[in-house]
Amino acid sequence: MGSFDGKSVIVTGGAKGIGRGICLAFTEAGAGVVCADVDQDAGNAIAAETANHPGTLRFENADVTTAEACEKLVAAARDAFGGLDVICNNVGIQPTNSYLRAHEMPEEMWDRIQDVNLKSAFLLFKAGYSALKERGGGVVINTASVQGLQSAPMVSAYAATKGGILSLTQQLALDYAVDNIRVLAVNPGAIDTPLLAEAIEASDEDPGKMRQHMADIHPIGRMGQPEDIGRAVRFMASDEASFMTGSWVNVDGGLMAKGAWA
Ligand SMILES: NC(=O)c1ccc[n+]([C@@H]2O[C@H](COP(=O)([O-])OP(=O)(O)OC[C@H]3O[C@@H](n4cnc5c(N)ncnc54)[C@H](O)[C@@H]3O)[C@@H](O)[C@H]2O)c1
């Protein structure tokens, strides 16, 4: 898997779902991880779960939509692990009451989705840049989505953030290659997380049938698990991926390979 001994990683939205999978992948490989999340109970749980891992996890209760919170996370990485090597801008929300056509969406809801899913990535990169540079470079991995490439009805705010994250990934890669900072994105397919469970619960369909449908739409015949994304992100952050920047990897069970007509 490659060793991350001595490496320092920040993961946003890290206490549950895909972020949790990313945190575990890094602590299993020896990294120091600052796990940022608004869910204190889930933060306590992942801190306990990783206590015997080769790496160390420090939970920080943080809403990552402010510059101040992001600066505190970088300070925590310096304090706990002596610096910063990897930023995983993973956090994202898709509130179940946000499945609306654009003209029906309250402006505050649009703004909140942009702030959490897109602006937080800008803020944390801005806060962490100097720390990455001090280590001679680093890696930024943004969790985007297959919905940044192709969309579904009624997700205008969410899809716009995911397209935005892919553009930001390319832009940062271009502007910071000179500092030896690689920037990549991962596009998950449907991953079995609390976010997905909430969406299934909120739909009018039978939850069991809906889950089966979500599995069946992937050519590989199942939904993804958070560790599928965690392992891919860990590879992308490793030296094995040293020639990769400014691009994204679909970890989607083949979903994006399939045409709508198939
Ligand atoms: N689950 C999927 O099928 C799927 C597919 C494609 C992309 N994604 C993306 O993956 C990422 C993670 O999704 P998930 O399914 O694991 O979601 P999740 O809701 O299961 O977990 C997200 C975590 O982020 C935390 N969080 C929410 N707002 C926060 C804030 N302001 N500051 C800090 N933490 C906050 C939550 O408490 C939670 O622990 C998101 O960017 C999402 O858009 C998910």
The ligand as an ORCA input file, in Angstrom:
! r2SCAN-3c Opt
* xyz 0 1
  N     -22.135      8.747     -1.202
  C     -22.111      8.862     -2.514
  O     -22.747      8.084     -3.244
  C     -21.271      9.934     -3.160
  C     -21.101      9.873     -4.544
  C     -20.312     10.837     -5.174
  C     -19.703     11.826     -4.424
  N     -19.889     11.859     -3.069
  C     -19.205     12.921     -2.352
  O     -18.387     12.347     -1.362
  C     -18.245     13.253     -0.268
  C     -18.627     12.557      1.025
  O     -19.976     12.101      0.873
  P     -20.596     11.023      1.872
  O     -21.574     10.238      1.065
  O     -19.540     10.345      2.609
  O     -21.416     12.020      2.829
  P     -21.874     11.774      4.364
  O     -23.012     12.734      4.593
  O     -22.131     10.340      4.568
  O     -20.608     12.244      5.187
  C     -20.209     13.603      5.115
  C     -19.543     14.035      6.396
  O     -19.320     15.447      6.320
  C     -19.674     16.047      7.560
  N     -19.993     17.467      7.318
  C     -21.103     17.994      6.759
  N     -21.025     19.330      6.720
  C     -19.830     19.661      7.243
  C     -19.148     20.903      7.439
  N     -19.714     22.071      7.095
  N     -17.916     20.887      7.983
  C     -17.326     19.703      8.343
  N     -17.925     18.508      8.186
  C     -19.160     18.487      7.637
  C     -20.848     15.211      8.051
  O     -21.038     15.350      9.455
  C     -20.406     13.798      7.648
  O     -19.632     13.174      8.655
  C     -19.106     14.465     -0.604
  O     -18.313     15.463     -1.215
  C     -20.092     13.896     -1.596
  O     -20.622     14.882     -2.432
  C     -20.659     10.950     -2.424
*
